[in-house]
Amino acid sequence: MLMACFRFGLLVATLFGSLQVAAAPRYWTLTGVGFYGYPATASSGYFSYDDATQTISNWNVEVAPLFHLGCFPGFTYVPGNSTTSVIQTPGAGAPTLLFSATMSVPGPFFGMRQLRITPLAALDGSNATVSIANSASREAFEPLPGCGWTVLFGGPAVYAGSLTLTPLPPPTAIAQVDEFYHSGLRHYFITADAAEKQVLDTGVHSGWIRTRESFKAYAKGSNTSGSVNPVCRFYSPPQICSYYACEVGPDSHFFSADAGECLTVSRSYGRIYGEEMNNAFQINLPDKTSGACQVGTTPVYRLWNQRVDSNHRYTTSVAIKAQMIASGYLAEGYGPDGVVMCAVQ
């Protein structure tokens, strides 16, 4: 009798333990995911999935630019700019995971993107690597004007790739965004990339010096909670050429943490500004009505020089903001204070 009770208790404990494991969210990393006509680095990142509740609670999935001519710029899906859902088709062994983003932009287009991932086996942890169903997995989007129209669910399909079980969630890494100044151009530039800082410090691109101003953000691929968004980075070269002629360009960069603004730059100024990165670093986005930042963050202001050689300065200093406005710069951003990002304290 005692042995029977022990066995029953052991069975209950085992079942309870297995249920606990089944209900625990697991992190999955996209490995070697490529779209037809594009390299196997076209999509990368990770997401957290709970197979018991069929919910995605955390995600940071990047899709590289898919078509030439800037028609379909890169995009990183995170909780701050997108939503997720799961579709369980009757008879299918595994559900389809959806990552959807709708950017609010002016004009007749809405700016829709959606990434569909259909694994070939259940994401219950029984397999460390799960292949992706190529024919059912794809990214659909609304392209830029002049690039044609791709119907939702009709975008390029995945031709290779899998999901790899990741033991621990990616760490939350803080990145320091440092400011540089070029006295000849009278331009400011910011970067969180260590290699890029080294290039500027050693004079590979001459004329740039540190201003010793900086602010903190999150490194690409780390924290994705709340209002944390990827920062797009655009560049306009010193000379812009078309089929017919060349003209002088501003030789300047532009940064934004707002997915809608990033899309607007691609649509309205794509001939002048090309997207260098869709995720230069990650940072909190303020309330777009009031400009208020979250507790524990610091407002980042954006100032525009209002010149033909368009250039912006990004600063957390109220004193520098006032100084730049007094010298002819225009404050841009959300709310009465013109806040564009919220830096990590």
C-alpha positions as a Python dict, from the first residue, in 0.01 Angstrom:
ca = {
    (1, 'M'): (0, 0, 0),
    (2, 'L'): (279, 236, 92),
    (3, 'M'): (466, 152, -229),
    (4, 'A'): (147, 209, -433),
    (5, 'C'): (99, 553, -273),
    (6, 'F'): (463, 635, -341),
    (7, 'R'): (428, 538, -707),
    (8, 'F'): (110, 742, -739),
    (9, 'G'): (276, 1041, -578),
    (10, 'L'): (575, 1004, -807),
    (11, 'L'): (344, 985, -1109),
    (12, 'V'): (159, 1301, -1001),
    (13, 'A'): (486, 1482, -941),
    (14, 'T'): (617, 1374, -1281),
    (15, 'L'): (301, 1486, -1457),
    (16, 'F'): (300, 1816, -1271),
    (17, 'G'): (664, 1867, -1358),
    (18, 'S'): (604, 1794, -1724),
    (19, 'L'): (313, 2038, -1728),
    (20, 'Q'): (533, 2303, -1575),
    (21, 'V'): (794, 2244, -1843),
    (22, 'A'): (532, 2249, -2119),
    (23, 'A'): (393, 2578, -1994),
    (24, 'A'): (730, 2748, -1967),
    (25, 'P'): (808, 2997, -2246),
    (26, 'R'): (1104, 2888, -2459),
    (27, 'Y'): (1332, 3108, -2664),
    (28, 'W'): (1382, 3017, -3028),
    (29, 'T'): (1646, 3165, -3257),
    (30, 'L'): (1600, 3200, -3633),
    (31, 'T'): (1886, 3016, -3803),
    (32, 'G'): (1982, 3044, -4171),
    (33, 'V'): (1646, 3189, -4274),
    (34, 'G'): (1651, 3318, -4632),
    (35, 'F'): (1385, 3421, -4882),
    (36, 'Y'): (1371, 3321, -5247),
    (37, 'G'): (1627, 3531, -5431),
    (38, 'Y'): (1793, 3654, -5109),
    (39, 'P'): (2072, 3522, -4884),
    (40, 'A'): (2022, 3301, -4581),
    (41, 'T'): (2076, 3604, -4357),
    (42, 'A'): (1756, 3771, -4474),
    (43, 'S'): (1586, 3710, -4139),
    (44, 'S'): (1737, 3664, -3794),
    (45, 'G'): (1661, 3717, -3428),
    (46, 'Y'): (1461, 3538, -3162),
    (47, 'F'): (1121, 3507, -2995),
    (48, 'S'): (978, 3353, -2679),
    (49, 'Y'): (695, 3105, -2731),
    (50, 'D'): (470, 2926, -2480),
    (51, 'D'): (331, 2614, -2647),
    (52, 'A'): (77, 2555, -2368),
    (53, 'T'): (-99, 2888, -2422),
    (54, 'Q'): (19, 2936, -2783),
    (55, 'T'): (139, 3289, -2713),
    (56, 'I'): (450, 3485, -2805),
    (57, 'S'): (558, 3709, -2517),
    (58, 'N'): (887, 3853, -2636),
    (59, 'W'): (1037, 3897, -2982),
    (60, 'N'): (1315, 4069, -3171),
    (61, 'V'): (1307, 3949, -3533),
    (62, 'E'): (1489, 4136, -3809),
    (63, 'V'): (1414, 4109, -4181),
    (64, 'A'): (1688, 4250, -4403),
    (65, 'P'): (1605, 4464, -4709),
    (66, 'L'): (1449, 4226, -4958),
    (67, 'F'): (1437, 4407, -5292),
    (68, 'H'): (1669, 4647, -5464),
    (69, 'L'): (1615, 5017, -5522),
    (70, 'G'): (1504, 5059, -5161),
    (71, 'C'): (1152, 4941, -5239),
    (72, 'F'): (1136, 4714, -4934),
    (73, 'P'): (1358, 4846, -4655),
    (74, 'G'): (1466, 4627, -4367),
    (75, 'F'): (1251, 4602, -4057),
    (76, 'T'): (1290, 4466, -3704),
    (77, 'Y'): (975, 4338, -3532),
    (78, 'V'): (973, 4412, -3156),
    (79, 'P'): (687, 4457, -2905),
    (80, 'G'): (721, 4835, -2935),
    (81, 'N'): (624, 4843, -3304),
    (82, 'S'): (435, 4521, -3373),
    (83, 'T'): (192, 4260, -3242),
    (84, 'T'): (189, 3881, -3258),
    (85, 'S'): (-75, 3613, -3301),
    (86, 'V'): (-86, 3238, -3348),
    (87, 'I'): (-303, 3042, -3591),
    (88, 'Q'): (-362, 2674, -3528),
    (89, 'T'): (-486, 2512, -3849),
    (90, 'P'): (-697, 2197, -3788),
    (91, 'G'): (-490, 1889, -3857),
    (92, 'A'): (-161, 2078, -3858),
    (93, 'G'): (106, 1958, -3618),
    (94, 'A'): (227, 2307, -3537),
    (95, 'P'): (70, 2653, -3543),
    (96, 'T'): (167, 2944, -3768),
    (97, 'L'): (331, 3237, -3589),
    (98, 'L'): (246, 3588, -3709),
    (99, 'F'): (445, 3907, -3646),
    (100, 'S'): (245, 4209, -3769),
    (101, 'A'): (323, 4580, -3790),
    (102, 'T'): (112, 4871, -3912),
    (103, 'M'): (296, 5201, -3926),
    (104, 'S'): (92, 5522, -3909),
    (105, 'V'): (216, 5731, -4198),
    (106, 'P'): (63, 6020, -4396),
    (107, 'G'): (-77, 5953, -4741),
    (108, 'P'): (-295, 5680, -4892),
    (109, 'F'): (-83, 5390, -4767),
    (110, 'F'): (-82, 5243, -4419),
    (111, 'G'): (258, 5077, -4407),
    (112, 'M'): (170, 4715, -4337),
    (113, 'R'): (421, 4433, -4287),
    (114, 'Q'): (370, 4080, -4166),
    (115, 'L'): (610, 3790, -4116),
    (116, 'R'): (463, 3438, -4113),
    (117, 'I'): (664, 3151, -3967),
    (118, 'T'): (523, 2798, -3988),
    (119, 'P'): (740, 2536, -3813),
    (120, 'L'): (721, 2175, -3930),
    (121, 'A'): (698, 2041, -3574),
    (122, 'A'): (556, 2157, -3243),
    (123, 'L'): (767, 2405, -3048),
    (124, 'D'): (730, 2207, -2724),
    (125, 'G'): (1099, 2160, -2656),
    (126, 'S'): (1109, 1797, -2771),
    (127, 'N'): (1326, 1899, -3067),
    (128, 'A'): (1620, 2137, -3034),
    (129, 'T'): (1598, 2228, -3403),
    (130, 'V'): (1274, 2263, -3597),
    (131, 'S'): (1269, 2327, -3971),
    (132, 'I'): (1045, 2595, -4119),
    (133, 'A'): (779, 2509, -4377),
    (134, 'N'): (912, 2692, -4679),
    (135, 'S'): (592, 2723, -4881),
    (136, 'A'): (388, 2860, -4589),
    (137, 'S'): (646, 3096, -4436),
    (138, 'R'): (692, 3437, -4594),
    (139, 'E'): (703, 3812, -4535),
    (140, 'A'): (428, 4023, -4685),
    (141, 'F'): (434, 4399, -4702),
    (142, 'E'): (302, 4708, -4868),
    (143, 'P'): (591, 4839, -5080),
    (144, 'L'): (688, 5197, -5149),
    (145, 'P'): (515, 5398, -5424),
    (146, 'G'): (650, 5313, -5768),
    (147, 'C'): (754, 4964, -5659),
    (148, 'G'): (429, 4786, -5738),
    (149, 'W'): (198, 4622, -5486),
    (150, 'T'): (252, 4300, -5296),
    (151, 'V'): (-70, 4156, -5160),
    (152, 'L'): (-71, 4053, -4795),
    (153, 'F'): (51, 3691, -4768),
    (154, 'G'): (185, 3721, -5123),
    (155, 'G'): (540, 3835, -5046),
    (156, 'P'): (862, 3638, -5089),
    (157, 'A'): (854, 3292, -4936),
    (158, 'V'): (1121, 3137, -4716),
    (159, 'Y'): (1337, 2886, -4904),
    (160, 'A'): (1560, 2774, -4616),
    (161, 'G'): (1592, 2802, -4242),
    (162, 'S'): (1505, 2660, -3905),
    (163, 'L'): (1430, 2751, -3544),
    (164, 'T'): (1689, 2661, -3280),
    (165, 'L'): (1598, 2617, -2913),
    (166, 'T'): (1794, 2866, -2703),
    (167, 'P'): (1857, 2774, -2335),
    (168, 'L'): (1855, 3130, -2200),
    (169, 'P'): (1700, 3457, -2320),
    (170, 'P'): (1944, 3699, -2487),
    (171, 'P'): (2106, 3933, -2234),
    (172, 'T'): (2003, 4295, -2197),
    (173, 'A'): (2306, 4486, -2320),
    (174, 'I'): (2351, 4860, -2271),
    (175, 'A'): (2508, 5051, -2559),
    (176, 'Q'): (2669, 5393, -2531),
    (177, 'V'): (2576, 5626, -2816),
    (178, 'D'): (2864, 5871, -2867),
    (179, 'E'): (2853, 6201, -3054),
    (180, 'F'): (3110, 6323, -3309),
    (181, 'Y'): (3147, 6660, -3481),
    (182, 'H'): (3305, 6762, -3813),
    (183, 'S'): (3406, 7129, -3809),
    (184, 'G'): (3451, 7145, -4187),
    (185, 'L'): (3098, 7017, -4254),
    (186, 'R'): (2953, 7163, -3934),
    (187, 'H'): (2775, 6832, -3894),
    (188, 'Y'): (2703, 6610, -3595),
    (189, 'F'): (2693, 6229, -3599),
    (190, 'I'): (2609, 5963, -3341),
    (191, 'T'): (2697, 5595, -3328),
    (192, 'A'): (2674, 5301, -3087),
    (193, 'D'): (2904, 5080, -3295),
    (194, 'A'): (3249, 5023, -3140),
    (195, 'A'): (3418, 4953, -3474),
    (196, 'E'): (3273, 5268, -3623),
    (197, 'K'): (3392, 5474, -3327),
    (198, 'Q'): (3740, 5331, -3377),
    (199, 'V'): (3739, 5430, -3743),
    (200, 'L'): (3643, 5787, -3656),
    (201, 'D'): (3889, 5810, -3365),
    (202, 'T'): (4182, 5695, -3579),
    (203, 'G'): (4108, 5933, -3864),
    (204, 'V'): (4014, 5678, -4128),
    (205, 'H'): (3732, 5921, -4201),
    (206, 'S'): (3919, 6243, -4129),
    (207, 'G'): (3778, 6549, -3961),
    (208, 'W'): (3558, 6384, -3699),
    (209, 'I'): (3624, 6442, -3329),
    (210, 'R'): (3432, 6341, -3017),
    (211, 'T'): (3224, 6610, -2850),
    (212, 'R'): (3229, 6400, -2528),
    (213, 'E'): (2849, 6406, -2532),
    (214, 'S'): (2671, 6071, -2520),
    (215, 'F'): (2360, 5888, -2403),
    (216, 'K'): (2277, 5526, -2327),
    (217, 'A'): (2051, 5291, -2522),
    (218, 'Y'): (2017, 4915, -2575),
    (219, 'A'): (2238, 4717, -2808),
    (220, 'K'): (2084, 4572, -3121),
    (221, 'G'): (1908, 4242, -3046),
    (222, 'S'): (1876, 4287, -2669),
    (223, 'N'): (1587, 4415, -2454),
    (224, 'T'): (1256, 4441, -2641),
    (225, 'S'): (1007, 4513, -2365),
    (226, 'G'): (760, 4800, -2343),
    (227, 'S'): (827, 5092, -2575),
    (228, 'V'): (1179, 4987, -2678),
    (229, 'N'): (1212, 5030, -3055),
    (230, 'P'): (1486, 4978, -3313),
    (231, 'V'): (1644, 5298, -3446),
    (232, 'C'): (1661, 5331, -3824),
    (233, 'R'): (1960, 5510, -3975),
    (234, 'F'): (1956, 5683, -4314),
    (235, 'Y'): (2242, 5838, -4505),
    (236, 'S'): (2254, 6091, -4787),
    (237, 'P'): (2591, 6101, -4968),
    (238, 'P'): (2776, 6419, -5071),
    (239, 'Q'): (2678, 6354, -5432),
    (240, 'I'): (2345, 6214, -5549),
    (241, 'C'): (2335, 6085, -5905),
    (242, 'S'): (2046, 5973, -6123),
    (243, 'Y'): (2040, 5845, -6480),
    (244, 'Y'): (2053, 6203, -6606),
    (245, 'A'): (2270, 6410, -6373),
    (246, 'C'): (2435, 6444, -6034),
    (247, 'E'): (2359, 6695, -5762),
    (248, 'V'): (2512, 6793, -5430),
    (249, 'G'): (2385, 6593, -5134),
    (250, 'P'): (2391, 6685, -4763),
    (251, 'D'): (2649, 6416, -4667),
    (252, 'S'): (2450, 6356, -4350),
    (253, 'H'): (2274, 6091, -4141),
    (254, 'F'): (1922, 6078, -3997),
    (255, 'F'): (1800, 5863, -3704),
    (256, 'S'): (1453, 5777, -3577),
    (257, 'A'): (1301, 5527, -3332),
    (258, 'D'): (954, 5567, -3486),
    (259, 'A'): (875, 5299, -3747),
    (260, 'G'): (624, 5529, -3914),
    (261, 'E'): (879, 5808, -3949),
    (262, 'C'): (1137, 5563, -4086),
    (263, 'L'): (888, 5453, -4352),
    (264, 'T'): (800, 5814, -4433),
    (265, 'V'): (1167, 5895, -4496),
    (266, 'S'): (1191, 5597, -4733),
    (267, 'R'): (876, 5703, -4918),
    (268, 'S'): (926, 6078, -4933),
    (269, 'Y'): (1304, 6112, -4946),
    (270, 'G'): (1419, 5774, -5077),
    (271, 'R'): (1596, 5933, -5373),
    (272, 'I'): (1811, 6138, -5135),
    (273, 'Y'): (1833, 5925, -4821),
    (274, 'G'): (1906, 5553, -4831),
    (275, 'E'): (1851, 5330, -4529),
    (276, 'E'): (2188, 5213, -4394),
    (277, 'M'): (2043, 5023, -4096),
    (278, 'N'): (1697, 4946, -3967),
    (279, 'N'): (1838, 4870, -3621),
    (280, 'A'): (2142, 5087, -3540),
    (281, 'F'): (2060, 5052, -3170),
    (282, 'Q'): (1743, 5017, -2961),
    (283, 'I'): (1582, 5278, -2738),
    (284, 'N'): (1252, 5374, -2576),
    (285, 'L'): (1006, 5579, -2781),
    (286, 'P'): (826, 5859, -2592),
    (287, 'D'): (452, 5909, -2586),
    (288, 'K'): (390, 6050, -2933),
    (289, 'T'): (123, 6293, -2809),
    (290, 'S'): (279, 6438, -2496),
    (291, 'G'): (644, 6359, -2560),
    (292, 'A'): (668, 6217, -2208),
    (293, 'C'): (935, 5957, -2136),
    (294, 'Q'): (894, 5652, -1917),
    (295, 'V'): (1014, 5645, -1556),
    (296, 'G'): (1383, 5561, -1551),
    (297, 'T'): (1459, 5716, -1891),
    (298, 'T'): (1589, 6054, -2007),
    (299, 'P'): (1450, 6265, -2296),
    (300, 'V'): (1658, 6284, -2614),
    (301, 'Y'): (1600, 6600, -2820),
    (302, 'R'): (1650, 6636, -3195),
    (303, 'L'): (1763, 6969, -3343),
    (304, 'W'): (1769, 7043, -3719),
    (305, 'N'): (2014, 7293, -3872),
    (306, 'Q'): (1756, 7418, -4129),
    (307, 'R'): (2024, 7432, -4400),
    (308, 'V'): (2048, 7282, -4749),
    (309, 'D'): (2312, 7045, -4610),
    (310, 'S'): (2051, 6907, -4372),
    (311, 'N'): (2191, 6773, -4045),
    (312, 'H'): (2048, 6688, -3703),
    (313, 'R'): (2190, 6690, -3355),
    (314, 'Y'): (2064, 6449, -3086),
    (315, 'T'): (2119, 6544, -2723),
    (316, 'T'): (1989, 6482, -2372),
    (317, 'S'): (2114, 6823, -2256),
    (318, 'V'): (1854, 7097, -2211),
    (319, 'A'): (2136, 7354, -2216),
    (320, 'I'): (2270, 7227, -2550),
    (321, 'K'): (1918, 7223, -2690),
    (322, 'A'): (1873, 7591, -2597),
    (323, 'Q'): (2217, 7676, -2737),
    (324, 'M'): (2140, 7509, -3072),
    (325, 'I'): (1802, 7682, -3102),
    (326, 'A'): (1967, 8017, -3031),
    (327, 'S'): (2213, 7949, -3314),
    (328, 'G'): (1934, 7885, -3566),
    (329, 'Y'): (1848, 7518, -3517),
    (330, 'L'): (1486, 7400, -3509),
    (331, 'A'): (1361, 7167, -3235),
    (332, 'E'): (1184, 6856, -3366),
    (333, 'G'): (1002, 6576, -3187),
    (334, 'Y'): (691, 6487, -2991),
    (335, 'G'): (510, 6703, -2738),
    (336, 'P'): (586, 7062, -2640),
    (337, 'D'): (948, 6979, -2553),
    (338, 'G'): (1027, 6803, -2882),
    (339, 'V'): (1136, 6460, -2755),
    (340, 'V'): (1227, 6190, -3010),
    (341, 'M'): (1375, 5915, -2793),
    (342, 'C'): (1413, 5822, -2428),
    (343, 'A'): (1763, 5721, -2323),
    (344, 'V'): (1850, 5467, -2055),
    (345, 'Q'): (1954, 5633, -1729),
}
